[in-house]
Amino acid sequence: MRPSLRWVHWLPLRLSLALGTLALVMACGWGPSKAAVWCSAPSANVEVLMSDAETAGQQIDNAFEGAVDWINTSGPIRFRDLRGKVVLLDFWTYCCINCHHILPDLERLEKKYGDSLVVIGVHTAKFDAEKDTGNIRKKVREYRIAHPVINDANQAIWGRFGVRSWPTLVLIDADGKYQGYVSGEGHYDLLDKAVGKFVEEARTKGVLNETPLYFGAEKDRPSSAPLLFPGKVLADAKTNRLIVSDTGHNRIIVCDLEGRAQDVIGNGAAGHADGPFEKAMFNRQQGVCLVGEVLYVADVENHMIRAVNLEKKTVTTVAGTGRQGNLRKGGGEGLKTPLNSPWDIAPLPGSSSLVVAMAGPHQLWRFDPVKGQIFHYAGSGMENSSDGNLDQSAFAQPSGLAGDGREVFVADSEASAIRVVHPNDGRVGTVVGTHDLPQGQSLFAFGDQDGKYTNARLQHCLGLAYADGVLYVADTYNSKIKECDPKAKVIRALAGTGREGSVDGPADEAKFDQPGGLSVAGKVLYVADTNNHAIRTINLETKEVSTLNISGVGAPTPPKKAPSFANAKVIKQGPTKVDPGGSKLRIDVAVALPEGFKVNPEAPMICRIEAPKGLMESPVFARIDPPAASFALDVDLAKDSEPGDKFDLKVSMSLFLCKEGGDGYCEVRNFVCEVPIHFEAGAAENAELRFSGSK
């Protein structure tokens, strides 16, 4: 019997039914034909897991049946092979800002509970484009998700667990029994208590499996190209500058309009640090806005607005506290007001202020750079698409902004609509796409249809640019660029076939891959072609598409991490005699693998070699490439070896062992081999380490 969540039962951390029900209503909005609940706001003060009374404690054996594909693994994972570990299923879809918000919580849980907990992402698509495994794979890499992810395109797993909202988290104990769920964001404390409880119960019963597992994450793939998932772009004809938000690399690149790099802002590491360009840090920043020689940046994952002084070459924070906020009214001093996923930033006509697309609370905010203050500007905070005055209107994850000097246009991504704000009369309208439908229905009115006003259909549009009376639209999930007459409220395709790819040439034959940002300089439209890791150009006169060569800059060098050999099995080997051979020592290593296992040929295999100071000044790290159960190590000694010399050698290594049948994960086996080396004339030329790779 599959779990059905129609009847609610509280497990095992109980509060009142009224509190839990209220929290669910506050957090979620109903979707139409898919009978889905769209969760948008944090559910404050929830201290319960919800579960079907009939299925609480039910054994789950077929949890992953119906999976279309797996990502971050080498193949499918059988649910029974995770027995002994607490399992947390994260039902998400990659367009969803609230699903983004819980990723740091999941990472915290994974770090805290280590090898006792396995998180599995279950990606159940909202938009058609999100059903494609290739598209999900790119977003898994872009969002730096390390745990396995299932493509549940057919909603098989979603239906099995009776899920009705994004995000929903389902908890299964170490015995493989269903224990409950929670929907929406903001539940770290609850999940921490629940996971901790089930880990300790399993440890007490002696059934906890703490064997380290290795899955192989998309985020660990090396990047050599200058750009990685660029989100937004700003072209400034007056200064001959092209500013690229190199989102995946956590930095901003300043080029000329021909793509020749002039400056790099940020060191490439994800984090928050003010200071000179080479030391500053961002975290998946998106939109940028140039005011004189100051560049304002929507720093999404840091929940901040940053200011880049292009003359002084410094970065400062001007709004946000570094923590996600949940304000929907008010505001105040910029540096004391918590923000919520600012995605884009643009001038607010008729003022010296800037308007911020605050994707998290589905609103627009207003930032005054002179006074250093930030306040709510438009949108009720209800995730919907409804027109009206500034306070009563509603947006759905606004993600792109553009202005014509009088009005502000908004790419309302989850409503797949283009909205317009009229600052003079304080009202919000709709240019193309549906609006003013019952709550939630407009969130599912998407497609690819040119035409007028409410008949037109887009699919999760993210970027806008305005020039010469034309509004250009990055119709992101349709992989097209469209042009709109905002006065006539008519939209039509400009470039792209609607199929993902990277093809230059005539606009109607060109291909893009989920472009996210646009900007116009002269007669050229610049496109941040996000999933192609490129900037594309469209000549608005000839309608030719080209790929811009970004020169003079490469990918940032990732920081080196010392390998960890935690909980290693220590193997002590008897003295090994070696013939003196100068200042080099060759070590032959052979590991007897347990039956039915093989070394993962794609997982990194690192060894650390240590010897007393004087023989080796510091430990030496060696990468075994390709990974193998038998290999040789050449060690440089600080002095020539002589007969009679003795020293203790220590070799640490990690083996990633996979089952021959091809499960989608590997078991990590760490070993420390200690062996005394005795140099004697006439002995073997090489030292040998031979041991079993079993636990």
ABEGO torsion letter per residue (X at the ends): XBBBAABBBBOABBBBAAAAAAAAAAABBBBBAAGBBBBABBBBGBABBBBBAAABGBBBAAAABGBABBBGBAEBBBAAAABGBBBBBBBBBAABAAAAAAAAAAAAAAAAAEAABBBBBBBBBABAAAABAAAAAAAAAAAGBABBBBBBAAGAAAAAAGBABOBBBBBBBAAGBBAEBBBEBGAAAAAAAAAAAAAAAAAAAGABBABBBBAGBAAABBBABABBGBABBBBBAAAGBBBBBBAAAGBBBBBBAAGBBABBBEAGBBEBBBEBAAABBBBGBBBBBBBEABBBBBBAAAGBBBBBBAAAGBBBBABEAGBBBABABEEEBAAABBBBGBABBBBBBGBABBBBBBAAAGBBBBBBAAAGBBBBABEAGBBBBBBEBAAABBBBGBABBBBAGABBBBBBAAAGBBBBBBAAAGBBBBABEBBGBBBGAAAABBEBBBEBEAABBBBGBABBBBBGGBBBBBBAAAGBBBBBBAAAGBBBBABEAGBBEBBBEBAAABBBBGBABBBBBEABBBBBBAAAGBBBBBBAAAGBBBBBBBBGBBBBBBBBBBBBBBGBBBBBBBBBBBBBAEABBBBBBBBBBBBGBBBBAABBBBBBBBBBBGABABBBBBBBOBBBABBBBBBBBABBBBBGBBBBBBBBBBBBBBBAAGBABBBBBBBBBBBBBBBBBGBBABBBBBBBABX
